[in-house]
Amino acid sequence: MNQEQVRYVDDAICSRHSVRAFLDTPIETQVIKDILTVASRAPSGTNTQPWKVVVLRGASLRRLTQAILAAHNDPSSANDHVEEYQYYPVEWRSPY
C-alpha cells in the first residue's frame, strides 16, 4: 500500500460519522482491503485481536439481507431474537 492510499484510509477513519442511508454503489475490492489493513492495527483488550471479518457482495449480501429482514418482520420469531442485556437505559436523564 502506498502513502497516498494510507492517507486515504486514515482520513476516512478519522473523519468518520454516522450514516443512516447507503448508496447501492459497489465499493472497490482494494478500498475494502485497505480499510481492513488499517483496521487490523486497532487496539483491543490485552491485544487479543478477537475480531473476524466477513465481506458480502452481490447475491450473498442480498440473501443475508432478506433473511435478516424476514426474521425481523416475523412476529412469531420475536422471542427468538431478544437482547442479552439492556443496552440502553430504560429512563434517560438530561441532557439525553
CNS distance restraints for C-alpha pairs under 8 A (distance, minus, plus):
assign (resid   1 and name CA) (resid   5 and name CA) 6.18 0.50 0.50
assign (resid   1 and name CA) (resid   6 and name CA) 6.74 0.50 0.50
assign (resid   1 and name CA) (resid  34 and name CA) 7.55 0.50 0.50
assign (resid   2 and name CA) (resid   6 and name CA) 6.32 0.50 0.50
assign (resid   3 and name CA) (resid   7 and name CA) 6.16 0.50 0.50
assign (resid   4 and name CA) (resid   8 and name CA) 6.17 0.50 0.50
assign (resid   5 and name CA) (resid   9 and name CA) 6.27 0.50 0.50
assign (resid   5 and name CA) (resid  34 and name CA) 7.41 0.50 0.50
assign (resid   6 and name CA) (resid  10 and name CA) 6.01 0.50 0.50
assign (resid   6 and name CA) (resid  34 and name CA) 7.62 0.50 0.50
assign (resid   6 and name CA) (resid  38 and name CA) 7.97 0.50 0.50
assign (resid   7 and name CA) (resid  11 and name CA) 5.81 0.50 0.50
assign (resid   8 and name CA) (resid  12 and name CA) 6.24 0.50 0.50
assign (resid   9 and name CA) (resid  13 and name CA) 6.30 0.50 0.50
assign (resid   9 and name CA) (resid  34 and name CA) 6.59 0.50 0.50
assign (resid   9 and name CA) (resid  35 and name CA) 5.80 0.50 0.50
assign (resid   9 and name CA) (resid  38 and name CA) 7.13 0.50 0.50
assign (resid  10 and name CA) (resid  14 and name CA) 6.07 0.50 0.50
assign (resid  10 and name CA) (resid  38 and name CA) 7.38 0.50 0.50
assign (resid  11 and name CA) (resid  15 and name CA) 5.92 0.50 0.50
assign (resid  12 and name CA) (resid  16 and name CA) 6.07 0.50 0.50
assign (resid  27 and name CA) (resid  31 and name CA) 6.84 0.50 0.50
assign (resid  27 and name CA) (resid  32 and name CA) 7.09 0.50 0.50
assign (resid  28 and name CA) (resid  32 and name CA) 6.64 0.50 0.50
assign (resid  29 and name CA) (resid  33 and name CA) 6.27 0.50 0.50
assign (resid  30 and name CA) (resid  34 and name CA) 6.04 0.50 0.50
assign (resid  31 and name CA) (resid  35 and name CA) 6.20 0.50 0.50
assign (resid  32 and name CA) (resid  36 and name CA) 6.21 0.50 0.50
assign (resid  33 and name CA) (resid  37 and name CA) 6.09 0.50 0.50
assign (resid  34 and name CA) (resid  38 and name CA) 6.47 0.50 0.50
assign (resid  35 and name CA) (resid  39 and name CA) 6.05 0.50 0.50
assign (resid  36 and name CA) (resid  40 and name CA) 5.95 0.50 0.50
assign (resid  37 and name CA) (resid  41 and name CA) 7.21 0.50 0.50
assign (resid  38 and name CA) (resid  42 and name CA) 7.38 0.50 0.50
assign (resid  43 and name CA) (resid  47 and name CA) 6.40 0.50 0.50
assign (resid  43 and name CA) (resid  49 and name CA) 7.52 0.50 0.50
assign (resid  44 and name CA) (resid  48 and name CA) 6.14 0.50 0.50
assign (resid  44 and name CA) (resid  49 and name CA) 5.64 0.50 0.50
assign (resid  44 and name CA) (resid  50 and name CA) 7.69 0.50 0.50
assign (resid  45 and name CA) (resid  49 and name CA) 7.74 0.50 0.50
assign (resid  56 and name CA) (resid  60 and name CA) 5.95 0.50 0.50
assign (resid  56 and name CA) (resid  61 and name CA) 4.99 0.50 0.50
assign (resid  57 and name CA) (resid  61 and name CA) 4.91 0.50 0.50
assign (resid  57 and name CA) (resid  62 and name CA) 7.73 0.50 0.50
assign (resid  58 and name CA) (resid  62 and name CA) 6.35 0.50 0.50
assign (resid  59 and name CA) (resid  63 and name CA) 6.10 0.50 0.50
assign (resid  60 and name CA) (resid  64 and name CA) 6.27 0.50 0.50
assign (resid  61 and name CA) (resid  65 and name CA) 6.05 0.50 0.50
assign (resid  62 and name CA) (resid  66 and name CA) 6.08 0.50 0.50
assign (resid  63 and name CA) (resid  67 and name CA) 6.17 0.50 0.50
assign (resid  64 and name CA) (resid  68 and name CA) 6.17 0.50 0.50
assign (resid  65 and name CA) (resid  69 and name CA) 6.15 0.50 0.50
assign (resid  66 and name CA) (resid  70 and name CA) 5.99 0.50 0.50
assign (resid  67 and name CA) (resid  71 and name CA) 6.16 0.50 0.50
assign (resid  68 and name CA) (resid  72 and name CA) 6.09 0.50 0.50
assign (resid  69 and name CA) (resid  73 and name CA) 6.03 0.50 0.50
assign (resid  70 and name CA) (resid  74 and name CA) 6.06 0.50 0.50
assign (resid  71 and name CA) (resid  77 and name CA) 6.68 0.50 0.50
assign (resid  71 and name CA) (resid  78 and name CA) 7.98 0.50 0.50
assign (resid  72 and name CA) (resid  77 and name CA) 7.95 0.50 0.50
assign (resid  72 and name CA) (resid  78 and name CA) 7.41 0.50 0.50
assign (resid  74 and name CA) (resid  78 and name CA) 6.78 0.50 0.50
assign (resid  77 and name CA) (resid  81 and name CA) 6.91 0.50 0.50
assign (resid  78 and name CA) (resid  82 and name CA) 7.23 0.50 0.50
assign (resid  83 and name CA) (resid  87 and name CA) 7.99 0.50 0.50
assign (resid  92 and name CA) (resid  96 and name CA) 6.14 0.50 0.50
